[in-house]
Amino acid sequence: MRSGRLLCSVLLAGLATAAGAQGQTTPFAPAPAAIPATGATLRLGKCVNISDMFEAPTPGAWGREFRDSDIANIAAKGFTAIRLPVRFSAHAAAAAPYAIDPHFMRRVRHAVDLATGRGLAVILDFHHYLELFDDPAGQAPRFAALWRQIAAEFRDAPASVSFELINEPNKNLTQANLWSVLGPALAAVRETNPTRKVVIDGPNWASLDQMLATHFPDDPDIVPTFHYYDPANFGFDKAPWMNPPVRETFGSADDVAELRRVLSKVQGYMKRTGRVPFVGELGANEARATAQRAIYYNLTSSAFASIGVQTCEWGYTNTHQLWRDGEGWLPGIADGIVTTATLPGQ
């Protein structure tokens, strides 16, 4: 593993490269990583989601499958962390003891080992457990049992591997029943991983406002997270509830003002709770022009970095692509991603 000082130097060099590659100016300058007074934080640096590979309903359903070369490609681009979304629930028995398919578990373990072998931090994220959102109480025992197996499998993984209990709680998994479902799963993790960092999303699709309202248990190794695709009519393919439902540009004075408003809310949360969240997903839809997407990734990641908050961009390939097979890294996007000026603890 590289030393913290060396990794910090790599990150700072990446920021200088990004500024030159983008030719952009931003009102936001990266600050040192915020250090929590309560709970934990992750040492991510520049992070990308391995999008729509292990969380597709069946392998290859949402784009191509994972290749070993993806990890080498990501590391060579200067990323220092990945988030690995995995739909464990689609590869496990429906009846107790809810055994996870060992072949699938080996595939996941292989990807994690490749990443840690290249010095990348990993967030192992349980993604798209749709049955849990439909029936939280009925699925809670299975959810805990699945996490007991996942945690046991990765009990010997480096400390740079963290667990994310469930991506984007939504539908019937709300503030009212969140901990009746997540509590047993967290306890299952702690049986074999007493000090592993565990990431917790707020309800309503990991919204910032729901994270602000979430009460976290007294566990020193919990990290809060939220997701950011705003404005939704630019971050997603379309947002029918907005006027207009689709927009093609980003970076106006109003956009910067909105980012400042969001930063103020996050800073207020950090001051009030002592916790430091990170942005587990941040992205601009692939239907937007590449140059406009480059502005978005640069400006939004710079904004969060300016208050010491790390981000993990969505996604590597398949959706919200930073990389496209046959084209390579899309011009200006990955190079323009900014992270904090140091890693936590430096």
N, C-alpha and C positions, 0 to 999 in steps of 0.2 A: 504493500500500500504506500502511496506517496504521502509525504509529510504534509501537514496543514499549511506550512509556509510555502511549499512548492505549489500546492493546489491553489492557494490564494494568488500567487504570481500568475499562474495559468489563467485564472478568471479575469484578473485585471488586464492581462494582455488581450484576452478575448473582447473585453469592453472597448479597448482602443481599436482593435480590428473592426469591431462592429461599427463604430462611429465612422471610420474611413470607408467601409464597404457601403454603408447606407447613404453617406453624404447628407444625412439628416441632422437637424438640430432639435433638441428636445428640452422642454423646461424642467425636466426632472433629472437630477444627478444621483447616481447610486450611493447609498449610505452603507455604513457597516451593518451587518446582520443584527437585527434586534434580538436581545437575549431575554428569555422569559424569567419573570420572578416566580411564576407559578406554572407547574407542568413542564413540558419539554418542547424542544424544537428539533428539526432535522438538519443535517449537513448535506444540503442538496447541491447548491451552486446552480449550474445551468442544466435544466431538466426537461425531458420530453416524454410524453405518453406513448407507449407502444399500442397504438390505437387499432381497435377492431380486429385483433388477431386471436387472442385467447378468450375474448368475451363474446365472440360471435355465437349464435345459437348452434351452429355446426361448423367444423373447421372449413375455412374458406368462404363462408356464406356472405361475409361483408368485405370481400377483398382477399388478397392473397394471404397465405399462411406465413408464419414466422420463419425466417431463415437465420442460421447462425451468423451469417455475414452482416445482419442488421446491427448486431451489437458492436462489431468492429467499425462499421460505418458511423454509428452514433458517437462512439468514443473518439474516432478520428476527427469528427467535426468540432470537438471541444466540449461536448456535453459531459457532465460529471454525475448525472443521475438519470434514472428512468422511473416512470410509474408503470406498473404492469397490471392492467385490468384483466381479471380472470373470472369466468363464469363457472365457478366450482359446482354450483347447484345443478347444472345441466349434465354433469359427469359423475353423479352420485346416486346411490339407490334411494328410492322414495320411502322405504321402510327401514326402521331401526335395524342395525346400528348406522345406517346411512353411509355405507362405505363409498369412498371416492375411488373411481376407477384408477388403479395403480399406473396404467400406461399414461393416462392424462397427467397424473401427479408427476410422473417422471419427466414429461415434456415441460411442465412448468418449472420443475427443479433445474432442468438443463438450462433454460433461459436465464434463471436467476444466477446459476453458477457461472455462466458465460459473462454475465454483467459484472458480478463481483470480481471475477477473475481479471477483468479489465479495469478494476478500480472504481466502477460505477456504484453509487448508492442505488438502492432499489426500494420502491414502495410497492408491496404486494397487496393489490386491491381486489376485494371481493366485489364483483360487478354484475349487474343485471339479474339479481335474484328476484324475478318478477312475482313469484309465488309468495314471497315474504311480504311484498308490498300489498298484495291482495288480502292475505290472511296472516297478519303478524303474530297473533297469539298461537294459531295452529302450526305455524312454521318455526316458531322460536326454538323448540327442542331440536329440530333438524339443523337449524342455523348454528346453534351452539355445538352440536356434534360435528358438523363440518369444520368449524374452527378448531375444535379439539384435535382433529386429524391434521389440519394444515399446520397448526402450531407445533405439533409433535414432529412433523416432517422437517420443519425449518428451525428446530430448536438449536441446532449447531451452526446455523448461518451466521455470518459476521454481524456485528452490531449495526453495520451500515444498511442492513435489511430491516425495514419496518413493515408493519401490518396495517392495512386500512380495513376496518371491520365491514363496512358496507357502503358502496358508492351511492350517493344521491338518494337517501330515503325519500319516499314520495307516497302518494295515494293514501293508504290507510296506516302507514307508519309515520306518526306525527309526534309532535312534542309530548302529547298526552301519554303515549305508550312507548316512547323511544327507549327508555332505560329498562323497561320490563322485557324488552327484546334484546337490546345490546348488552345489558348487564350480565346475563348468563353466558353470552358469547365471550365477553371480556374475561370473565372468570375462567372459562375454558382455556383461553390463551395463557392466562397467568399460571395455570397448572404446570406448564413446561417452559414458559418464557416470562419469568417474573419481572424482568426489567426491559423487555423489548419495547421499543417505541410503537405506540398504537395510535393511529390517526382516526379521528371521529368527524364525520360529516354532520351538519345540521340537516333538518328535514326540508321539504319543499325543494328537492333537487339540489341540495347543498347550497342553498341561497345564502348570501351574506347576512341578510336580516334574520334568518332563522338561526344561523350560527351565533349571532349576537345575543339571541334569546335562549340559547341552549345552556342548561346547567350541566357542567361536567363533574364527574365524581372525583373524589380526593385520591387520585392516582398520579404519582409524580412523573409518569412516562406517557401521558396522553398529550396528543398534539391536535388542535382544532384545524379544520380546513373549510374552505368554501370555493365555489367555482365562479368563473367570470367569463361571460360571453356577451357582455353589454357593449353597445346597444344590440338587442336581440335581432333586430332586422339587418344587422351587419354580421353579427357573430354566428347566426344560424342561416339556413337557406332562405327562410322567410319567417316573418312574425305577423300572422294575420290580424292580431289584436292591435298592431301599431299602425300609425299613419305617417309615412307610407309603410306597407308591409315589407318592402325590400329597399335598402339603400346601398349605393355603390361606392361611396367615399367615406373616409374617416380622417379625423385629425383637425377638425375645426376648433375655433375658440370655445364653442359650446361643449365639444367633446372633452377638451382639456378641463373646463370648469366642472364637468360631471366627474371626471377622474379625481379632481381635487376634493369634491364632495364625498366620494367613496373613500378616499384616503383618510379624510377626517373621521369618518365613522370607524374605520379600522384602528386608527390611532386612539380614538376614544375607548374602544374595546380593550386595547392593550394596556392603556393607563388604568382602566377600571378593574380589570381582572388579573393583570400581570401575565396573561397568556399571549403567546405569539403565534398567530395562525400562518398558514401558507396557502397559496392559490393552487389547488390540486389540478385544475383544468383552466386553461385560458386559450381562446382561439377565435379565429375569423374564418368564416365558411369558404370552402374552396371555390365556390361560384364567383366570389369577388375577384377583381383584377389582382394579379400578383403584387403589383406595385402598391396598391392600397392595403393589401394584407400585410405587406412589409412595414408600412407605416403603423398599422394597428399593433403588430407584435412588438415593435420597437417602443412605441409610445406607452402601451399599457404595462409591459414588463418594466420599463424604466420608472414608471409611476410607482409601482409597488416596491421596486428596489430602493426608491428614494426614501421610504420609511422603514427600510430594513426587512421587508417581507419578500420571501422567495416565491417563485412561480414555477409551475410545470406545464409546459405548453402542449396543447392538443393540436395535431398529433403527428406522429412520425410519418405514417403512410396509411392508405385506405380511406381515411376521412380527414378533412382539415389538413391536408398534407403539407408537411415541410419538405418531404422528399417524394419524388415520383419516379417509379421505375422507368428507365429509358430516358429520363431527363436529368435525374440527379437532384441535388438540393436546389430548391426554387430560389431564384435570385433575390438576395437581400433579406430573406425571412429569417432563416436560422442564424445568419451572421448578425442580424440586428437585435436578437434577443439579449436583454440585459439582466444581470443578476446583481445581488448585493455586492458591495465592495469587499466584504470578507465573508467567510463562513462563520456560523455560530461558534463561539468559543475562542475565536482568534483575536 
